[in-house]
Amino acid sequence: GNSVTQMEGPVTLSEEAFLTINCTYTATGYPSLFWYVQYPGEGLQLLLKATKADDKGSNKGFEATYRKETTSFHLEKGSVQVSDSAVYFCALSDQGAQKLVFGQGTRLTINP
Amino acid sequence: ETGVTQTPRHLVMGMTNKKSLKCEQHLGHNAMYWYKQSAKKPLELMFVYSLEERVENNSVPSRFSPECPNSSHLFLHLHTLQPEDSALYLCASSQDVAFNQPQHFGDGTRLSIL
């Protein structure tokens, strides 16, 4: 079946550091890939998405590239801010299943 | 006005109580979802509605009963819950159930079972 694996958290960085959160997936067919972010006390918000191989999703300085050959969708940001502290979820949606499958989430804390 | 609104934000109930969670979306979407978010576990999809018809029920115990009276409203009726049902319950909506449609989430109801 479909599955998403994210790097274990929590991740703690200093402000202005470079961020990478790894995400790999297993899916039949050609899934769409998403990153969602959950700030404290809130629901999930779509951060970015990519719907086909080699697409790059980007938003708020975050980027992720759909890599079919490595079945990965790693999240990156060049310079993180304290306000980026949140839980980040990688997810996929497969044409056959027609539903989102989430990774377990990675908690990110940015210290000033 | 936020796109997806959930009420109440917090709910404490005993195991013999009956209560309902409410979700309302103002986005004109046709699909709505209930998820359960527990600590240290992946997000669990509970129910999916498309055009007010239930299209998925992920082996959820019968003490959880969903209701979708129209495409803008979704309820989760709770009865005789167990302590392990304490969690954050999230509602979401999407334009339709097509696989590449992003979902828009509410802020959730934090449920505590005494």
Interface residues (C-beta under 8 A of the other chain):
Chain A: P31 S32 F34 Y36 G41 E42 G43 L44 Q45 L46 K49 T51 F89 S93 D94 Q95 A97 Q98 K99 L100 F102 G103 Q104 G105
Chain B: V4 Q6 K40 K41 P42 L43 L45 V48 E56 L90 A92 V97 A98 F99 N100 Q101 P102 Q103 H104 F105 G106 D107 G108
